[in-house]
Amino acid sequence: MRRGVKIGAEGAPERRIISLRSSGSASIMVALSLLGGTAAFLPPVLAQQRAEDPSLAFDIPPGPLSSSIDIFVAATGWEVGFASELVAGKRSAPVFGRMTPAQALSALLAGTGVSARISGPSTAALVPTPSEPSGAEGALLLQDITVEDALLNDWDVPAAYAGGQVSTGARLGMLGNADVMDTPFSVTGYTVQTMRDQQAVTVADVVANDASVRVFTDGLSSAAGVGESFFIRGFSVGAYSFLIDGFGGIAPDRFVPVETMESVEVLKGPNALLNGYTQYGSLGGSVNVVPKRATDEPVTSVTASLASQSVVGAHVDVGRRFGAGKEWGLRFNGILRGGDTAIEGQSTRLGVGTLALDYRGESLRASLDAGYVSQRTDVPTGAAGFGFASDLPVMPAPELDRQIYQDWEYAETESVYGLAKFEYDLNASWTAYGGVGFRSYDQRMLATDIFVTGTDGSAIATAYYSPIQGDAATAQLGLRGEFSTGVVDHALNLNASYLFQDMNQESNYYGFFNFDTNIYDAPSVPRPSTEGFSDRPPKYWEIDAPAVTLADTMSLLDGRLLITAGARYQKIKVDVFNPDGSISQAYDEQAVTPAFGVVTKPVEDLSFYANYIEGLQQGPVAWQGTANAGEVFPPVRTKQIEVGVKYDFGTFALTSSLFQITKPSSIITTAPSGVSVFSVDGEQRNRGAELNLFGEIAPSLRLLAGLAYTEGELTKTDDGLYDGNAAVGVPRWQGNLGAEWDPSLVDGLTLSGRVIATGSQYMDQSNARELPGWARVDLGAAYRTRMPGNPLVFRAAVENALNKDYWAGVSDGWVTMGQPRTFKISATVDF
């Protein structure tokens, strides 16, 4: 995908220049401008900057060029002269961030074929862009310059694609950043613009944009110990497997506050070679979040928000760079949020603080990211939804905003995490890199699991108190370099990594109190006594996971053929402890997980790709409440074969893929007596097809759309009992259609909408019960204007606008509800 780069004229100071090639490239630069300098190496700045120009904060949305010039004039007091026919029918690029008026005017004109001649401190005339630099003496010509196919680097976030909603590339674990068109995998990076415009709070809010992903539990409103969990390509992915800037095992407990992040990247399919071992929940894909860091332009942003019913929030984002060459960077994000949610009786509070320090020198780049997250929810929804007796039919979903759980239930967590990274260029071809990270968390829950026994909604609630504490440490050291052997160019990467995790958990408090309830009309029950319960749980397990990985990406035919081959040697040692400290279970396993990928580009902007890759994670643990609770199963290995095609139309792109993934399957079977057993039984094979569209398909119209067909099938089950049946919780059809439109009648206004549709899915391996499909409609609007001297953006949204009650998904036989109708409004001002 085409993008701009910094260019230095020989014998002159380096200049940051707009990259333009065609209408497609111009749209890409529109997206880059929307980021307003979040990619530090791409901010559009004019060729020569006058020191006397004052710096102002700009937020000019894309729109008719004449209207955008009016906004610029009103904001700066400049006089800009032009002929009406010169700007007729042309649309401006968006301008966001703090910069001089001359810089802002240059960004505004990007891709229009119009340049500015600046002849005074605050006067300019617009003229057609000449093919060669020219201009009267004393005038400054802001010209368009062609730059194509700039290489990504492995340190900065990839630039945004046209429309600004997704990025042109993403991190592929130890392989580093890769252009979407050059990678043999299916990956999407959602930008800070998308998160900001959709008022996203957690990763669950962001991945809802992807047709191949469905949210099972979220970390804010549920009591799920794992926090957020999704299904990617029909397989579970949990918050424990999230990566922070390519490092696994150190993400905050239960969820990641994405308001502190620059990008959320979703890689579909197993990824052991790329990301290594994860505790559990990454066999269907992975999620990598990239922290915000200081940009070239100063950032001072304040957001106030309100969500149903009365969740009030404030977010402060401040960033600065220091030093003669802006080598040092500092970025701080602080979030406070709390109040009553859209669910009756439920309230939540959230406190977040993150600090990012970075250094970028000629040969050395380094960063330090640290964060603290504190969150509590009162009256959370169940950790895994509802269990249902095996003889019950499918029942209607309860009202989503109705209180079902007790006033005394709560879930709270505190997390501290940190990550230090570096890159050092040994020479022009070889770079050493590495990093260390940690996480420590403390989680407590007093909650209930509800098992439905009657068609009228009658149920048995099992209360439990669950204190959990955990620590993790990770380290990586690697070497990557480029060299050639004959006609083959190589990009070699050698990586050694280590992950340690321990967890303290008290499971003996499960089921200390039981009571009758009803999912349609829940009674109020007095709080049971927890006197004598300890908040210092005994050690439950320790995990050691060292690994060594070697991968080579070979380029032939001038980059039209890319072949990636690699293998990871992974060792997993797990000790499970009894409460007295003795070891109850242990395994020490090792595996080699290979991966192969091919990309061929027969013509410009068209890529065909294929891959074989495996996944590896800790084996599942039998859920609390089952007869074999706490049993740890051996490591799980998955295998994927995928082929696909990608085409970049310039301002929008289309991708399509076919895949097959196989893995051992797990299930909870529950007898009519209520006794449940967790087991790993047979194999699950998911075959599917995906189609995705993103970008700016027309001026002022942006789409994020996708369609996924997945056929999950059970094979190799015990005695072949369920062979050929559909896998539990895997809908055949999933579809998303999201759109943003900037109506020309109202400058600064953006209207948005999204439809999320999911087909029916089975609750059990026998396929006797099938949950109905569902569809959710979200609506939104944003209005960009100015308060005196500063950009101001108002945003409003309603999720589940039609207030539909529905079952969201199934995992191991347990069913979760969807999210109730929720209203969100916010205002952001940049200083």
C-alpha positions in Angstrom: 0.0 0.0 0.0 1.4 3.4 -1.0 2.4 6.0 1.6 4.6 9.0 2.2 8.1 9.3 3.6 10.5 11.9 4.8 12.7 13.2 2.1 15.9 15.3 2.4 17.1 17.4 -0.4 20.9 17.0 -1.0 22.7 19.7 0.9 19.6 21.0 2.5 17.8 20.4 5.8 15.4 17.4 5.8 11.9 18.3 4.7 8.8 16.4 5.5 6.8 16.3 2.2 3.4 15.1 1.1 3.3 12.0 -1.0 1.0 12.1 -4.0 0.9 9.8 -7.1 -2.7 9.4 -8.1 -6.2 9.8 -6.8 -5.6 6.6 -4.9 -2.5 7.9 -3.3 -4.2 11.1 -2.5 -6.8 9.2 -0.6 -4.2 7.5 1.4 -2.7 10.9 2.3 -6.2 11.9 3.4 -6.1 9.1 5.9 -2.6 10.0 7.0 -3.6 13.6 7.7 -6.5 12.3 9.8 -4.0 10.8 12.2 -2.6 14.3 12.7 1.0 13.2 13.2 0.4 10.0 15.2 2.9 8.3 12.9 5.9 10.3 13.8 7.7 9.8 10.5 4.8 10.8 8.3 3.3 14.2 9.3 2.6 16.4 6.3 4.6 19.6 6.6 5.4 22.2 4.0 8.8 22.3 2.3 10.1 25.3 4.1 8.7 26.5 7.4 8.8 30.1 8.5 9.9 30.5 12.0 7.6 33.4 12.6 4.4 31.4 11.9 2.5 30.8 15.2 1.5 27.3 16.1 -2.2 26.5 16.3 -4.3 23.4 17.0 -6.3 22.4 13.9 -9.1 20.0 13.4 -10.5 20.6 9.9 -12.6 17.7 8.5 -12.5 16.6 4.9 -14.9 18.4 2.7 -15.4 20.8 -0.3 -12.1 22.6 -0.8 -13.7 26.1 -0.8 -15.5 25.4 2.5 -12.3 24.0 4.1 -10.4 27.2 3.1 -13.2 29.2 4.8 -12.6 27.2 8.0 -8.9 27.8 7.7 -9.3 31.5 7.2 -11.6 31.8 10.2 -9.2 29.9 12.4 -6.1 31.8 11.4 -7.1 35.2 10.1 -5.1 34.6 6.9 -6.1 36.0 3.6 -6.3 33.3 0.9 -7.0 34.3 -2.7 -8.2 31.9 -5.4 -10.3 31.6 -8.5 -13.6 29.7 -7.9 -13.0 27.5 -10.9 -9.7 26.3 -9.5 -11.3 24.8 -6.4 -14.6 23.8 -7.9 -15.4 20.1 -7.4 -12.3 19.5 -5.3 -12.2 18.1 -1.8 -9.7 18.8 0.9 -7.7 16.5 3.1 -8.4 16.6 6.8 -6.1 18.5 9.0 -5.6 17.5 12.6 -3.0 18.5 15.2 -0.9 21.5 16.3 1.1 23.1 13.5 1.8 26.5 11.9 -0.9 27.9 9.5 1.5 27.4 6.6 1.8 23.7 7.5 -1.9 23.4 7.9 -2.5 25.0 4.5 -0.1 22.6 2.9 -1.8 19.6 4.5 -5.2 21.0 3.5 -4.2 21.1 -0.2 -2.7 17.6 -0.3 -3.9 15.7 -3.3 -6.0 18.5 -4.8 -3.6 19.6 -7.6 -3.6 23.0 -6.0 -0.6 24.7 -4.4 -0.2 27.9 -2.3 2.1 30.8 -3.0 2.8 32.5 0.3 3.9 36.1 -0.2 3.4 37.6 3.3 3.2 36.7 6.9 -0.5 35.8 6.6 -1.4 36.0 2.9 -1.4 33.3 0.3 -2.7 32.7 -3.3 -3.8 29.4 -4.6 -2.5 28.3 -8.0 -2.4 25.1 -10.1 0.4 22.8 -9.0 3.2 23.1 -11.6 5.3 20.2 -12.7 8.5 21.9 -11.6 9.1 24.1 -8.6 8.6 27.8 -9.4 7.6 31.0 -7.9 8.1 34.7 -7.8 11.0 36.0 -5.6 9.9 36.3 -2.0 7.0 33.8 -2.5 7.0 30.2 -1.2 5.4 27.5 -3.3 4.0 24.5 -1.5 4.4 21.8 -4.1 3.3 18.1 -4.5 6.1 15.6 -4.8 5.8 12.0 -5.8 7.1 9.3 -3.4 6.1 5.7 -3.7 6.3 2.4 -2.0 8.2 3.6 1.1 9.3 0.7 3.4 7.7 0.2 6.7 9.9 0.3 9.8 9.5 -2.0 12.8 9.3 0.8 15.3 6.5 3.1 14.4 2.8 2.3 13.9 2.0 1.7 10.2 0.3 4.7 8.5 -3.5 4.8 8.0 -5.1 3.6 4.8 -7.5 5.8 2.9 -10.5 6.7 5.1 -8.3 6.5 8.2 -10.2 3.6 9.8 -7.6 0.9 9.3 -3.8 0.9 8.8 -1.7 0.0 5.8 0.1 -2.7 7.8 0.4 -4.4 11.2 2.8 -6.2 13.4 3.4 -9.9 12.7 4.9 -10.7 16.0 8.6 -11.4 15.8 8.6 -10.7 12.1 7.9 -7.0 12.8 5.6 -4.6 10.9 4.5 -5.7 7.5 2.4 -4.1 4.7 -1.0 -5.7 4.4 -0.3 -6.5 0.7 3.0 -8.2 1.5 1.9 -10.5 4.3 0.7 -14.1 3.7 -1.8 -13.8 6.6 -5.1 -12.1 7.2 -4.5 -9.1 9.5 -6.3 -5.8 10.2 -5.0 -2.8 12.2 -7.7 -0.5 13.6 -6.5 3.0 14.0 -6.8 5.5 16.8 -9.2 7.5 14.7 -11.6 4.5 14.6 -11.4 4.0 18.3 -11.9 7.7 19.0 -14.8 8.1 16.6 -16.6 5.0 17.9 -16.0 6.0 21.5 -14.4 2.6 22.1 -13.4 1.8 25.7 -12.2 -1.8 25.5 -10.8 -4.1 22.8 -14.3 -5.7 22.6 -15.6 -2.4 21.3 -13.0 -2.3 18.5 -13.0 -5.9 17.3 -16.8 -5.7 16.9 -16.0 -4.1 13.5 -14.7 -7.4 12.2 -17.1 -9.9 10.6 -14.8 -12.8 11.6 -14.9 -11.9 15.3 -17.7 -12.2 17.8 -17.6 -11.1 21.5 -18.5 -13.7 24.1 -17.8 -11.8 27.3 -16.5 -8.3 28.0 -14.3 -7.2 30.8 -16.3 -4.3 32.1 -19.8 -5.7 32.7 -19.2 -9.4 33.3 -17.7 -11.4 36.2 -15.6 -13.4 33.8 -12.2 -14.2 35.3 -10.7 -14.2 31.9 -12.3 -10.9 31.2 -12.9 -10.1 27.5 -13.2 -13.2 25.3 -14.0 -13.5 21.6 -14.4 -16.0 18.9 -12.1 -15.5 15.9 -12.8 -17.9 13.0 -14.9 -19.9 15.4 -12.2 -20.4 18.1 -11.9 -18.7 21.5 -9.4 -15.8 22.0 -9.1 -14.4 25.5 -7.7 -11.3 27.2 -4.9 -13.4 28.7 -3.5 -13.8 25.2 -3.5 -10.1 24.2 -0.1 -8.7 23.3 1.3 -5.3 24.2 3.4 -4.1 21.3 4.3 -7.6 20.3 5.0 -9.0 23.8 2.6 -11.6 25.2 1.6 -12.4 28.8 1.8 -8.9 30.2 -1.5 -7.3 29.2 -3.7 -5.8 32.0 -6.0 -8.3 33.7 -9.4 -8.9 32.1 -9.4 -6.1 29.5 -7.2 -3.4 27.8 -8.3 0.3 27.9 -7.9 1.2 24.3 -8.2 4.9 24.8 -4.5 4.6 25.8 -3.6 2.8 22.6 -2.6 3.9 19.1 -3.7 0.8 17.3 -5.5 -2.5 17.8 -4.3 -5.2 15.4 -6.3 -8.5 14.8 -4.4 -11.4 13.3 -6.8 -14.2 12.2 -5.7 -17.8 12.6 -3.1 -19.7 14.7 0.2 -17.8 15.2 2.7 -19.8 17.2 5.6 -18.9 15.0 4.8 -15.2 15.1 3.7 -14.7 18.7 4.8 -17.9 20.5 3.0 -19.6 23.4 0.1 -18.0 25.2 -1.6 -19.1 28.4 -4.8 -19.9 26.6 -7.3 -18.4 24.2 -5.3 -17.6 21.0 -5.9 -20.6 18.8 -8.3 -18.7 16.5 -6.1 -15.5 16.3 -4.4 -12.9 18.3 -4.9 -9.3 19.3 -1.9 -6.9 19.6 -2.3 -3.4 21.0 0.2 -0.6 20.4 0.5 2.1 23.1 0.3 5.8 22.3 3.7 7.6 22.2 4.6 11.2 21.7 4.2 12.5 18.2 6.2 15.3 16.5 3.5 17.7 17.1 2.4 18.5 20.7 -0.7 16.8 21.9 -3.0 18.2 24.7 -6.5 16.6 24.5 -9.3 16.5 27.0 -12.5 14.4 26.6 -15.6 14.4 28.7 -18.1 11.6 28.2 -21.4 10.2 29.3 -22.9 6.7 28.7 -26.2 5.1 29.7 -27.4 5.4 32.3 -25.0 7.7 34.1 -21.5 6.6 33.5 -19.5 9.8 33.5 -16.0 9.9 32.2 -12.9 12.1 31.7 -9.8 11.4 29.6 -6.7 13.5 29.4 -4.0 12.8 26.7 -0.8 14.8 26.8 2.3 14.3 24.6 5.5 16.2 24.0 8.9 15.7 22.3 12.1 17.2 23.6 15.7 17.7 22.5 17.4 19.4 19.5 16.1 16.8 17.1 13.0 15.8 19.2 14.8 12.6 20.2 13.0 12.3 23.5 9.2 11.7 23.8 6.7 11.7 26.7 3.0 10.7 26.5 0.6 10.5 29.4 -3.0 9.2 29.4 -5.3 9.4 32.4 -8.9 8.1 32.5 -11.6 8.2 35.2 -15.0 6.8 34.5 -17.9 5.7 36.7 -21.6 5.5 37.3 -24.7 3.3 36.5 -24.7 1.3 33.3 -27.6 0.4 31.0 -28.3 -2.7 33.0 -30.6 -2.2 36.0 -28.7 -2.2 39.3 -25.3 -2.4 37.7 -22.6 0.2 38.2 -19.0 0.4 37.2 -15.9 2.5 37.9 -12.6 2.6 36.0 -9.3 4.3 36.7 -6.4 4.2 34.2 -3.0 5.9 34.1 -0.3 5.2 31.5 3.0 6.8 30.8 5.1 6.3 27.6 8.8 7.4 27.3 10.7 6.9 24.1 14.0 7.8 22.5 14.8 7.8 18.8 18.4 8.4 17.8 20.3 7.8 14.6 21.0 4.1 15.5 19.2 3.5 18.8 15.5 3.5 19.4 14.1 2.7 22.9 10.8 2.9 24.7 9.3 2.4 28.2 5.6 1.9 28.6 4.0 1.6 32.0 0.3 1.4 33.1 -2.0 1.0 36.0 -5.6 -0.1 35.6 -8.2 -0.3 38.4 -11.8 -1.5 37.7 -14.8 -2.6 39.6 -18.3 -3.6 38.5 -21.2 -4.1 40.9 -23.9 -6.6 39.9 -21.9 -8.0 37.0 -23.4 -10.4 34.6 -22.3 -14.0 34.9 -18.8 -15.2 34.2 -19.9 -17.5 31.4 -23.6 -16.7 31.0 -26.1 -19.4 31.8 -25.9 -23.2 31.8 -29.0 -25.1 30.7 -30.2 -28.5 31.7 -29.8 -30.9 28.8 -33.6 -31.7 28.5 -34.6 -28.0 28.1 -35.5 -26.5 24.8 -34.0 -23.2 23.5 -35.6 -20.4 25.5 -36.1 -16.7 24.7 -33.3 -14.4 25.9 -34.1 -12.3 29.0 -34.5 -8.5 28.7 -30.9 -7.3 28.3 -31.3 -4.3 30.6 -33.1 -6.3 33.4 -31.3 -7.1 36.6 -30.8 -10.8 37.0 -27.9 -10.9 39.4 -27.8 -9.9 43.1 -27.0 -6.5 44.5 -24.1 -7.9 46.6 -22.2 -9.4 43.6 -19.1 -7.7 42.3 -16.0 -8.1 40.3 -12.9 -6.0 40.7 -9.3 -6.0 39.5 -6.1 -4.0 39.7 -3.2 -4.4 37.3 0.2 -2.9 36.9 2.3 -3.6 33.8 5.4 -2.3 32.1 7.4 -2.9 28.9 10.9 -1.7 28.0 12.0 -2.2 24.4 15.0 -1.3 22.2 16.3 -1.5 18.7 20.0 -0.9 17.7 21.2 -0.7 14.2 24.5 -2.6 14.0 25.0 -1.4 10.5 22.8 -0.6 7.5 21.6 -4.2 7.2 21.5 -5.7 10.7 19.6 -4.7 13.8 19.6 -6.1 17.3 16.4 -5.8 19.3 14.9 -6.9 22.5 12.8 -6.1 25.5 11.6 -7.1 29.0 8.1 -6.7 30.4 6.1 -7.6 33.5 2.5 -7.7 34.8 1.1 -8.0 38.3 -2.7 -8.2 39.0 -5.1 -8.8 41.9 -8.6 -9.9 41.1 -11.6 -10.5 43.4 -15.1 -11.7 42.6 -18.2 -12.4 44.6 -20.5 -13.7 42.0 -22.9 -16.5 40.9 -23.2 -19.0 38.1 -26.8 -19.6 37.1 -28.0 -23.0 35.9 -31.4 -22.9 34.3 -33.7 -25.9 35.2 -37.1 -24.9 34.0 -38.8 -23.6 30.9 -40.3 -20.8 33.0 -36.8 -19.5 33.6 -36.4 -21.1 37.1 -32.8 -21.7 37.9 -30.3 -22.6 40.6 -27.7 -19.9 41.4 -24.3 -21.1 42.8 -22.4 -18.4 44.6 -18.6 -18.3 44.8 -15.9 -16.1 46.1 -12.8 -16.1 44.0 -9.6 -14.2 44.8 -7.0 -14.5 42.1 -3.5 -13.0 42.0 -0.9 -13.4 39.3 2.4 -12.2 38.1 4.2 -12.5 34.7 7.6 -11.7 33.3 8.7 -11.8 29.7 11.9 -11.2 27.7 13.0 -11.2 24.1 16.3 -10.8 22.4 16.6 -10.9 18.6 18.7 -10.2 15.5 17.3 -9.4 12.1 19.1 -8.5 9.0 19.0 -8.4 5.2 21.3 -10.0 2.7 21.3 -11.5 -0.8 22.2 -14.9 -2.2 22.2 -14.5 -6.0 18.9 -13.3 -7.2 17.2 -14.0 -3.8 17.0 -11.2 -1.1 16.6 -12.5 2.4 15.1 -10.9 5.6 16.3 -13.1 8.4 15.1 -13.0 11.9 16.4 -15.0 14.9 14.5 -14.6 18.2 14.9 -16.0 21.7 12.1 -15.5 24.2 11.1 -16.5 27.7 7.7 -16.2 29.5 7.1 -16.9 33.2 3.7 -16.8 34.7 2.3 -17.8 38.1 -1.2 -17.6 39.5 -2.6 -17.9 43.0 -6.2 -18.9 43.1 -8.7 -20.1 45.8 -11.2 -22.5 44.3 -12.6 -24.0 47.6 -15.1 -21.2 48.0 -17.0 -22.2 44.9 -20.5 -23.3 45.8 -20.4 -22.0 49.4 -24.0 -20.8 49.0 -26.9 -21.8 46.6 -30.3 -20.3 46.1 -33.3 -20.4 43.7 -33.7 -17.7 41.1 -35.3 -17.0 37.8 -33.7 -15.4 34.7 -36.9 -13.6 33.8 -37.9 -12.4 37.2 -35.0 -12.7 39.7 -35.8 -12.4 43.4 -33.6 -10.4 45.8 -31.6 -12.6 48.1 -29.6 -11.5 51.2 -25.9 -11.5 50.9 -24.3 -14.7 52.2 -21.6 -14.4 54.8 -18.0 -14.6 53.6 -16.5 -14.3 57.1 -13.3 -16.2 57.4 -12.6 -16.3 53.7 -9.0 -15.5 52.8 -8.0 -12.8 50.3 -4.5 -14.5 50.0 -5.1 -17.5 47.8 -2.6 -20.3 47.6 -0.4 -20.9 44.6 -2.3 -22.6 41.8 0.3 -22.9 39.0 3.6 -21.9 37.6 4.4 -21.8 33.9 7.9 -21.6 32.2 7.9 -21.1 28.5 11.3 -20.6 26.7 11.5 -20.5 22.9 13.8 -20.0 20.0 12.5 -18.9 16.6 14.2 -18.6 13.2 12.4 -17.2 10.2 13.4 -16.1 6.7 11.4 -14.1 4.2 12.8 -14.5 0.7 12.1 -12.0 -2.0 12.4 -12.8 -5.7 11.5 -11.2 -9.0 11.9 -7.6 -7.7 9.6 -8.3 -4.8 6.8 -9.9 -6.8 7.3 -13.2 -5.1 7.8 -13.4 -1.3 8.3 -16.7 0.5 8.4 -16.9 4.3 9.6 -20.1 6.1 10.3 -20.5 9.8 10.0 -22.7 12.9 9.7 -22.1 16.6 11.1 -24.5 19.2 8.8 -24.1 22.2 9.0 -25.6 25.7 6.1 -25.5 28.1 6.6 -26.5 31.7 3.5 -26.3 34.0 3.3 -27.2 37.7 -0.2 -27.3 39.3 -0.2 -27.1 43.1 -2.4 -28.4 45.9 -3.4 -25.9 48.6 -0.7 -27.3 50.8 2.0 -26.4 48.2 2.5 -30.0 46.9 2.3 -30.6 43.2 -0.9 -32.2 42.0 -0.3 -32.1 38.3 2.7 -31.4 36.1 3.8 -31.6 32.5 7.0 -30.6 30.7 6.3 -30.6 27.0 8.1 -29.3 23.9 7.1 -28.8 20.4 8.4 -27.4 17.1 5.8 -25.4 15.3 6.6 -24.5 11.7 5.1 -22.0 9.4 5.2 -21.3 5.6 3.8 -18.4 3.7 3.8 -17.3 0.0 2.8 -14.0 -1.5 2.8 -13.4 -5.2 2.0 -10.0 -6.9 1.5 -10.5 -10.6 0.5 -6.9 -11.1 0.7 -3.8 -9.0 -1.8 -3.7 -6.1 -2.8 -7.4 -6.5 -1.6 -10.0 -4.1 -2.3 -13.7 -3.9 -1.2 -15.5 -0.7 -1.1 -18.8 1.1 0.0 -20.1 4.4 0.4 -23.1 6.7 0.9 -22.2 10.3 0.3 -23.8 13.7 -0.9 -22.6 17.1 0.2 -23.7 20.6 -1.2 -22.9 23.9 -1.6 -24.2 27.4 -4.2 -26.9 27.7 -7.7 -26.0 29.0 -8.5 -26.1 32.7 -11.8 -27.6 33.8 -14.2 -24.9 34.8 -15.3 -24.3 38.3 -18.6 -25.9 39.0 -17.7 -29.1 37.0 -17.1 -32.4 38.7 -13.4 -32.3 37.6 -12.9 -28.6 38.3 -9.2 -27.5 38.2 -8.0 -30.4 36.0 -5.4 -29.1 33.6 -5.3 -30.7 30.2 -2.1 -31.1 28.0 -1.1 -28.3 25.6 -3.4 -27.8 22.6 -2.0 -27.5 19.1 -3.9 -26.2 16.1 -3.1 -26.3 12.4 -4.2 -23.9 9.7 -4.1 -23.9 5.9 -5.2 -20.6 4.2 -5.3 -19.1 0.7 -6.4 -15.6 -0.2 -6.3 -12.6 -2.5 -6.0 -8.9 -1.8 -6.5 -6.0 -4.1 -5.8 -2.3 -3.4 -8.0 -0.1 -5.5 -6.1 3.0 -4.2 -8.8 4.5 -1.9 -10.4 1.2 -0.9 -9.2 -2.4 -0.7 -10.9 -5.8 -1.0 -9.5 -9.0 0.7 -10.8 -12.6 0.4 -9.6 -15.8 2.0 -10.4 -19.5 2.4 -9.1 -21.4 5.5 -9.2 -24.6 7.4 -8.3 -24.9 11.1 -8.2 -28.0 13.2 -7.9 -28.3 17.0 -8.9 -30.7 19.8 -12.4 -29.7 21.1 -13.6 -29.2 24.6 -17.1 -29.4 26.0 -19.1 -29.3 29.2 -21.8 -32.0 29.4 -24.4 -31.6 32.0 -26.7 -34.4 33.1 -30.4 -33.7 34.1 -29.2 -34.1 37.7 -27.1 -31.0 37.2 -23.7 -32.7 37.4 -21.3 -31.3 34.8 -18.1 -32.7 33.4 -15.5 -30.8 31.4 -13.7 -32.9 28.8 -11.5 -32.7 25.7 -13.4 -34.9 23.2 -12.3 -35.4 19.6 -11.4 -32.7 17.1 -13.0 -29.6 15.8 -12.4 -28.6 12.2 -13.4 -25.1 11.0 -13.5 -24.4 7.3 -14.5 -21.0 6.1 -14.5 -18.1 3.6 -14.1 -14.4 4.4 -14.6 -11.3 2.3 -13.6 -7.8 3.7 -13.9 -4.3 2.3 -12.4 -1.2 3.8 -11.5 2.3 2.8 -13.1 5.3 1.1 -15.2 4.0 -1.7 -16.4 7.5 -2.7 -15.6 11.0 -1.6 -17.0 11.5 1.9 -18.1 7.8 2.2 -16.1 5.2 4.1 -16.9 1.6 4.7 -15.8 -1.2 7.1 -17.6 -4.3 5.8 -17.2 -8.0 5.9 -18.9 -11.4 5.4 -17.7 -14.6 7.0 -18.9 -18.2 6.4 -17.6 -20.8 8.8 -18.4 -24.5 8.8 -17.4 -25.9 12.1 -17.5 -29.7 12.2 -16.8 -32.3 14.9 -14.5 -35.2 14.0 -12.8 -38.0 15.8 -15.3 -37.8 18.7 -15.5 -40.7 21.2 -16.8 -43.8 19.4 -17.7 -41.5 16.5 -20.8 -40.4 18.4 -20.9 -36.8 17.2 -18.8 -37.1 14.0 -20.1 -34.8 11.3 -22.1 -32.7 13.7 -21.8 -28.9 13.8 -19.3 -27.5 16.3 -20.8 -25.8 19.4 -21.0 -22.0 19.2 -19.8 -21.6 15.6 -22.4 -19.7 13.5 -22.2 -20.4 9.8 -22.8 -16.8 8.7 -21.5 -13.6 10.2 -21.7 -10.2 8.6 -20.8 -6.6 9.3 -21.6 -3.4 7.5 -20.2 -0.2 8.9 -20.4 3.2 7.1 -19.3 6.8 7.7 -20.7 9.6 5.6 -19.8 13.3 5.6 -22.8 15.2 4.2 -21.8 18.1 2.1 -24.7 20.3 3.3 -23.2 20.5 6.8 -19.4 21.1 7.0 -17.9 19.1 9.9 -20.7 16.7 10.3 -20.2 12.9 10.0 -23.0 10.3 10.2 -22.2 6.7 10.9 -24.0 3.4 11.2 -23.2 -0.3 11.7 -25.1 -3.5 11.3 -23.7 -6.7 13.0 -25.5 -9.9 12.0 -24.8 -13.4 13.3 -26.4 -16.7 12.2 -27.8 -19.5 14.4 -25.4 -21.7 16.4 -25.7 -25.0 18.3 -25.6 -25.3 22.1 -24.5 -28.9 22.3 -22.5 -31.5 20.4 -25.7 -33.5 19.7 -27.0 -30.5 17.8 -30.3 -30.9 19.5 -30.6 -27.2 20.5 -29.9 -24.3 18.2 -29.8 -20.6 19.3 -31.5 -18.3 16.8 -29.4 -15.8 14.8 -29.4 -12.1 15.7 -28.7 -8.7 14.3 -27.7 -5.5 16.0 -27.9 -1.9 14.7 -25.5 0.9 15.9 -25.9 4.5 15.0 -23.6 7.5 15.5 -22.7 11.1 14.6 -19.8 13.5 15.0 -19.6 17.2 14.6 -16.3 19.0 14.3 -16.2 22.7 15.0 -14.0 25.1 17.0 -14.1 26.9 20.3 -12.0 30.0 20.4 -8.7 28.9 19.0 -9.1 25.2 19.5 -10.7 22.3 17.7 -13.8 20.8 19.3 -15.5 17.5 18.4 -18.9 16.3 19.6 -19.7 12.6 19.2 -22.9 10.7 19.9 -23.8 7.1 19.4 -26.4 4.5 20.3 -25.4 0.8 20.3 -28.2 -1.8 19.8 -30.4 1.1 18.7 -33.4 -1.2 18.2 -33.1 -2.6 21.7 -33.1 -6.2 20.6 -32.9 -9.0 23.2 -30.7 -11.8 22.0 -28.4 -14.6 23.0 -24.9 -13.5 21.9 -22.9 -16.8 21.8 -22.1 -20.2 23.2 -18.8 -21.5 24.7 -18.5 -25.0 26.1 -22.2 -25.3 26.3 -22.8 -22.0 28.3 -24.7 -19.1 26.8 -24.1 -15.4 27.1 -26.5 -12.5 26.5 -26.0 -9.6 24.2 -25.5 -5.9 25.2 -28.5 -3.7 26.0 -29.2 -0.5 24.2 -26.6 2.0 25.3 -26.3 5.7 24.6 -22.9 7.5 24.4 -22.0 11.1 24.0 -18.6 12.9 24.3 -16.8 16.1 23.6 -13.1 16.4 22.9 -11.1 19.6 22.8 -7.5 19.9 21.6 -5.3 22.7 23.0 
